[in-house]
Amino acid sequence: MRPASSEKSLAPVAPDESRTLSLEQESAESEVQYVKGARLHLIVVALAIAVYLTNIEVPIVTTSLVTITNDIGGFERSSWVVSVYLLGYVGFVIIFTKLSDIFGRKLFLLFSLVIFLIFSAACGAAQTMTQLIVFRAFQGIGAGAGFGMSTAIMTEIVPPTQYATLTAIISSVYCLSHVTGPLIGGAINNSTTWRWAFLLNVPGIVPALLLIYFCIPKGFPHQRLGKDEGLAGTAAGVWKKLNRENLKRVDFTGGFLLIAATLSLVAALEEAGGRFAWRSAYVIVLLCVSSVAWAAFVAWERWVTLQGGIKEPVFPWRFFTSRKWMGVLLTATFMGGPFIGAVFQLPQKFQVIYGTSPLGASTRLLPFIGMGAIGAVITSLVAKKGVPPVYLILFSACLQIVGFVLLGTNTDASKIHASQYGFQVMAGFGAGANSALTILMAPLSVEPRDRAVAMGAVSQFRIMGGALGLSIVHTARNSFLRSKLSAFLSGGEVKQLMDSATSLAQLDPRIRTEVTGIMLEGYNIQMKIFAGLAGIQVLGAFLMWQRKQIRA
């Protein structure tokens, strides 16, 4: 039987035709020729490299932040080095994966990784904090798009029965990047310049680009049908796709509204309580812009979906009306905050409070990150054995709550107690598990035609949750420290302490102990906030709950 053509699979869908089209898509999917043998293994290697390098940039840079700010200044803006990178993910993952539906997976994966390569080199050459932040934004765009495209392709190179195995592999690589990132970052800071935290991506990403170019088949994932969907990577193929009809299918308005909504929200939360007061015009205007943009985005996507025209919505309305899918998205969003936030804040706490070196801070983070990798692999394999993923998501969320609450009970600023590592194990296992389980659940919760966008959405909202979580805890800590430290320090001393953590050692010994205790309490507040975010994952699990549970 001849499978449905690409024109038919991408045609506008009226509400009463959705079931018919779904059956046609399943018929077409059944005849997809999956990649096998050595070519499959090489593609998985390429995707693993892309996932590893695009995600190692978070922990490797967080470990290097103190060294970076000591060199070029701007400690008070240091969180922007991480947050702006995450903003690149936030704004463009869904957009890139949707565009790849129209213009081809291979083209957009190559394009995104080239952006990542170029701006990694630019970050390594930055001379000021402003330059670094700007270059990191573009590096984040390439990284987020590359990560989203990698996970989208993951669902197309193997049949659904192998999703759990591939999810375990990719999730373990994701967690491995967070395990080795702090170690590499610490080693770089102890032995050479911090610039290698960015420059190492240049030679690292080249093998992935070559494997992707030569191993992903022409026309992927419809190579058996002889289509041009995946593009061959040639100039002729690119120009063939950039025609008026394909451009009409692009939801430019939806993409713009999504970018405006997410960036304005995170920018407001990042500055609130820091450079600007919560009641300042800057924060209020950005929050209002974000609220209006989100409302407009939802309304626009509903209109585009129900119109049934040629334009393909960035985020179809059927996503909003699916309870189980919204549960997946909610869990992914509020898993990002605790996982990414802990990777950022724990090493900083070890360096600021306990005076450890960057490498020492990295090794002390291993219980959290190492158990995250183990949790990702174990829960994926358990789900493959037939245990419904929603049960595992609920258990992992509860484990995070307990772990982060206990991490927020630390009152001894003189030494790190062994119990703190045990609490890291609990929180890390739960966070890593839900990182993998949301990736596994995404393609199983939507129709085949929506899998690429669903994978991109999970990646984007998880990183958005990370950016929002970082913004919230950073704001909470700064507000707490400013209010408490003003009783011991002058305005100038508080500003100096907020600008550079090294100034803590320069304080009068008579007040240094008390100031250190206050700073530790600030980090405890952050851990409790992470526990609250983990609690929202429980709500997400209940939204996914069904009489007949989804199984991998």
Salt bridges, closest charged atoms under 4 A:
GLU24 OE2 - LYS8 NZ 3.28
GLU29 OE2 - ARG451 NH1 2.19
GLU57 OE1 - ARG136 NH1 3.06
GLU76 OE2 - ARG482 NH2 2.23
ASP101 OD2 - LYS98 NZ 3.62
ASP101 OD1 - ARG105 NH1 2.78
GLU156 OE2 - ARG105 NH2 2.81
ASP228 OD2 - LYS240 NZ 3.04
GLU229 OE1 - LYS241 NZ 3.90
GLU245 OE2 - LYS248 NZ 3.78
GLU271 OE2 - ARG275 NH1 3.80
GLU312 OE1 - LYS98 NZ 3.01
GLU312 OE2 - ARG249 NE 3.00
ASP412 OD2 - HIS417 NE2 2.84
GLU447 OE1 - ARG449 NE 2.62
ASP450 OD2 - ARG318 NE 2.64
ASP508 OD2 - ARG510 NH2 2.61
